Amino acid sequence: MKLFGSKSNKTVVVKESSCIVVTTYRVKQYNSTVKTVVCANGIPVCIVDGIGKTLSNVVSYLQGNTTVDINDGAIKKALDEVIRDKNEI
């Protein structure tokens, strides 16, 4: 079973820290632009538009830099849950 569709998706391992492996997938949505899916340890955490500052902030936040601004409350809550689960292990 494919996780995100076509074979042309590329996986880029951004950083492998103590317990979190951050991976990004570029995915073409139906009748829409290309989105970036951010996965932590192989589990999709959030979807961001493009590869700009928002993606950079999300990856930095997962790496432990909590001083960056995450403006979306739902994304911040999901990222906090991933970090909390990492600390419990």
TIKELO-71252 format. One record per residue: residue number from 1; residue in three letters; z, x, y of N, C-alpha, C in turn. Coordinates in Angstrom, 3 decimals, always signed. Atoms other than C-alpha are relative to their C-alpha. Layout:
! TIKELO-71252
   nr  rest      n.zz      n.xx      n.yy     ca.zz     ca.xx     ca.yy      c.zz      c.xx      c.yy
  NUM   Ala         Z         X         Y         Z         X         Y         Z         X         Y
...
***
This chain:
! TIKELO-71252
   nr  rest      n.zz      n.xx      n.yy     ca.zz     ca.xx     ca.yy      c.zz      c.xx      c.yy
    1   Met    +0.000    +0.842    -1.174    +0.000    +0.000    +0.000    +0.000    +0.887    +1.236
    2   Lys    +0.070    -0.768    -1.228    -0.977    +1.382    +3.384    +0.988    -0.561    +1.006
    3   Leu    -1.008    +0.412    -0.955    +1.618    +1.319    +6.094    -0.607    -0.553    +1.278
    4   Phe    +0.533    +0.405    -1.289    -0.568    +1.011    +9.191    -1.502    -0.217    +0.030
    5   Gly    +1.409    +0.338    -0.080    -4.143    +0.281    +8.201    -0.937    +1.087    -0.457
    6   Ser    +1.122    -0.848    +0.397    -7.163    +2.582    +8.188    +0.410    +1.437    -0.308
    7   Lys    -0.256    -1.373    +0.404    -7.440    +6.113    +6.871    -0.028    +0.976    +1.164
    8   Ser    +0.186    -0.922    -1.110    -8.164    +7.606   +10.290    +1.283    +0.287    +0.784
    9   Asn    -1.257    -0.273    -0.701    -4.519    +7.521   +11.422    +0.463    +1.408    -0.313
   10   Lys    -0.461    -1.366    +0.177    -3.108   +10.994   +11.952    +1.497    +0.061    +0.199
   11   Thr    -1.437    -0.177    -0.072    +0.469   +12.033   +11.416    +0.290    +1.328    +0.672
   12   Val    -0.425    -1.212    -0.674    +2.070   +14.546   +13.721    +1.515    +0.042    -0.069
   13   Val    -1.447    -0.149    +0.048    +5.577   +15.731   +12.922    +0.412    +0.691    +1.285
   14   Val    -0.352    -0.510    -1.310    +7.093   +16.225   +16.331    +1.136    +1.005    -0.101
   15   Lys    -1.109    -0.927    +0.157   +10.438   +17.794   +15.463    +0.816    -0.397    -1.212
   16   Glu    -0.856    +0.227    +1.160   +12.522   +18.167   +12.361    +1.364    +0.558    +0.340
   17   Ser    -1.344    -0.441    -0.337   +16.133   +18.306   +13.484    +0.928    -0.266    -1.168
   18   Ser    -0.980    +0.027    +1.074   +19.322   +18.057   +11.457    -0.279    -1.061    -1.067
   19   Cys    +0.256    +1.050    +0.987   +18.622   +14.698    +9.787    -1.149    -0.916    +0.381
   20   Ile    +1.046    +0.906    -0.456   +15.894   +12.984   +11.834    -1.331    +0.742    +0.062
   21   Val    +1.369    -0.497    -0.098   +12.193   +13.674   +11.315    -0.774    -1.032    +0.812
   22   Val    +0.717    +0.901    -0.899   +10.270   +12.136   +14.222    -1.491    +0.171    -0.239
   23   Thr    +1.434    -0.014    +0.283    +6.676   +11.213   +13.367    -0.665    -1.057    +0.867
   24   Thr    +0.740    +0.983    -0.797    +4.063    +9.491   +15.522    -1.322    -0.322    -0.681
   25   Tyr    +1.275    +0.471    +0.531    +1.043    +7.439   +14.405    -0.762    -0.688    +1.119
   26   Arg    +0.869    +0.700    -0.947    -1.857    +6.362   +16.619    -0.674    -1.140    -0.754
   27   Val    +0.476    +1.182    +0.709    -2.831    +2.810   +15.627    -0.823    -0.865    +0.950
   28   Lys    +0.838    +0.922    -0.766    -5.670    +0.618   +16.905    +0.400    -1.414    -0.350
   29   Gln    -0.364    +1.383    +0.238    -4.473    -2.939   +17.316    -1.235    -0.887    +0.118
   30   Tyr    +1.107    +0.945    -0.019    -6.752    -5.928   +16.828    -0.234    -0.477    +1.423
   31   Asn    +0.385    +0.401    -1.359    -8.605    -6.654   +20.109    +0.936    +0.554    +1.078
   32   Ser    -0.898    -0.594    -0.962    -6.328    -4.277   +21.977    -0.237    +1.504    +0.069
   33   Thr    +0.113    -1.445    -0.132    -5.889    -0.666   +22.971    +0.717    +0.689    -1.153
   34   Val    -0.684    -0.785    +1.023    -4.513    +2.110   +20.818    +1.472    +0.112    +0.379
   35   Lys    -1.439    -0.096    -0.196    -0.729    +2.082   +20.446    +0.521    +1.185    -0.812
   36   Thr    -0.643    -1.083    +0.731    +1.614    +4.818   +19.240    +1.262    -0.537    -0.648
   37   Val    -1.174    +0.426    +0.745    +4.143    +3.992   +16.529    +0.875    +1.220    -0.210
   38   Val    -0.951    -1.089    +0.165    +7.232    +6.208   +16.552    +0.853    -0.315    -1.222
   39   Cys    -0.783    +0.167    +1.222    +8.887    +6.664   +13.148    +1.092    +1.054    -0.052
   40   Ala    -1.106    -0.932    +0.217   +12.242    +8.253   +12.421    +0.314    -0.030    -1.483
   41   Asn    -0.198    -0.117    +1.450   +12.592    +9.479    +8.838    -0.897    -0.959    -0.768
   42   Gly    +0.966    +0.841    +0.684    +9.517    +7.462    +7.869    +0.143    -1.482    +0.260
   43   Ile    -0.225    +1.405    -0.303   +10.858    +4.168    +9.225    -0.463    -0.278    +1.425
   44   Pro    +0.455    +0.304    -1.359    +9.027    +2.624   +12.215    +1.155    -0.472    +0.881
   45   Val    -1.093    +0.326    -0.912   +11.400    +2.443   +15.173    -0.506    -0.813    +1.180
   46   Cys    +0.512    +0.712    -1.165    +9.263    +1.352   +18.136    -1.482    +0.283    +0.171
   47   Ile    +1.413    -0.154    -0.343    +5.742    +0.994   +19.511    -0.073    +0.220    +1.499
   48   Val    +0.186    -0.277    -1.417    +4.753    +2.545   +22.841    -1.491    +0.054    +0.304
   49   Asp    +1.395    -0.066    -0.428    +1.524    +2.410   +24.835    -0.386    +1.448    +0.246
   50   Gly    +0.555    -1.316    -0.285    -0.497    +5.604   +24.764    +0.873    +1.158    -0.426
   51   Ile    -0.733    -1.216    +0.342    +0.859    +9.121   +24.662    +0.600    +0.631    +1.254
   52   Gly    -0.476    -0.493    -1.281    +2.363    +9.437   +28.123    +1.492    +0.243    +0.055
   53   Lys    -1.398    -0.295    -0.272    +5.801    +9.721   +29.624    +0.953    -0.835    -0.851
   54   Thr    -0.874    +0.840    +0.813    +7.284    +6.810   +27.666    +0.192    +0.597    -1.386
   55   Leu    -0.103    -0.625    +1.317    +6.484    +8.487   +24.347    +0.833    +1.269    +0.076
   56   Ser    -0.774    -1.228    -0.185    +7.887   +11.766   +25.641    +1.486    -0.305    +0.139
   57   Asn    -1.404    +0.388    -0.169   +11.109   +10.034   +26.704    +0.619    -0.467    -1.310
   58   Val    -0.513    +0.498    +1.274   +11.495    +8.298   +23.333    +0.278    +1.156    -0.957
   59   Val    -0.183    -1.138    +0.902   +11.025   +11.536   +21.377    +1.163    +0.871    +0.479
   60   Ser    -1.110    -0.786    -0.548   +13.403   +13.411   +23.709    +1.341    -0.669    -0.297
   61   Tyr    -1.230    +0.746    +0.269   +16.010   +10.678   +23.262    +0.408    +0.148    -1.469
   62   Leu    -0.303    -0.164    +1.422   +15.744   +10.921   +19.468    +0.444    +1.420    -0.336
   63   Gln    -0.389    -1.386    +0.230   +16.128   +14.700   +19.686    +1.375    +0.311    +0.565
   64   Gly    -1.356    -0.199    -0.484   +19.457   +14.268   +21.456    +0.141    +0.080    +1.500
   65   Asn    -0.059    -0.043    -1.451   +18.572   +14.320   +25.163    +0.233    -1.419    +0.518
   66   Thr    -0.324    +1.370    -0.403   +20.381   +11.150   +26.252    -0.037    -0.187    +1.508
   67   Thr    +0.077    +0.137    -1.452   +19.849   +11.846   +29.973    -1.307    -0.623    +0.462
   68   Val    +1.271    +0.603    -0.389   +16.269   +10.503   +29.934    +0.166    -1.509    +0.135
   69   Asp    -0.077    +1.440    -0.232   +15.684    +6.943   +31.138    -0.891    -0.743    -0.976
   70   Ile    +0.727    +0.928    +0.857   +14.662    +4.362   +28.542    +0.172    -1.373    +0.654
   71   Asn    -0.099    +1.222    -0.794   +13.863    +1.254   +30.604    +0.029    -1.267    -0.837
   72   Asp    +0.045    +1.178    +0.861   +13.302    -1.156   +27.697    +1.285    -0.064    -0.826
   73   Gly    -1.280    +0.139    +0.689   +16.635    -2.413   +26.357    -0.129    -0.099    -1.507
   74   Ala    +0.179    +0.148    +1.448   +15.272    -3.331   +22.911    -0.319    +1.353    -0.645
   75   Ile    +0.329    -1.318    +0.537   +13.806    +0.148   +22.401    +1.236    +0.887    +0.016
   76   Lys    -1.211    -0.823    -0.087   +17.014    +1.806   +23.588    +1.004    -0.380    -1.079
   77   Lys    -0.918    +0.463    +1.036   +19.063    -0.325   +21.196    -0.436    +0.512    -1.371
   78   Ala    +0.511    -0.494    +1.280   +16.792    +0.638   +18.259    +0.206    +1.503    -0.127
   79   Leu    -0.195    -1.444    +0.031   +16.982    +4.331   +19.181    +1.468    +0.356    -0.187
   80   Asp    -1.432    -0.228    +0.169   +20.774    +4.181   +19.492    +0.442    -0.254    -1.431
   81   Glu    -0.326    +0.303    +1.388   +20.945    +2.614   +16.030    -0.434    +1.138    -0.929
   82   Val    +0.478    -1.118    +0.816   +18.855    +5.444   +14.546    +0.921    +1.200    +0.169
   83   Ile    -0.889    -1.142    -0.254   +21.054    +8.069   +16.206    +1.359    -0.237    -0.623
   84   Arg    -1.288    +0.322    +0.606   +24.211    +6.287   +15.053    -0.040    +0.174    -1.509
   85   Asp    +0.138    -0.158    +1.444   +22.929    +6.163   +11.472    -0.079    +1.473    -0.392
   86   Lys    +0.092    -1.442    +0.278   +22.132    +9.898   +11.645    +1.384    +0.627    +0.034
   87   Asn    -1.344    -0.570    -0.142   +25.679   +10.673   +12.776    +0.935    -0.430    -1.129
   88   Glu    -0.842    +0.472    +1.103   +27.182    +8.635    +9.917    -0.248    +0.759    -1.292
   89   Ile    +0.351    -0.704    +1.246   +25.412   +10.721    +7.259    +0.756    +1.266    -0.146
***
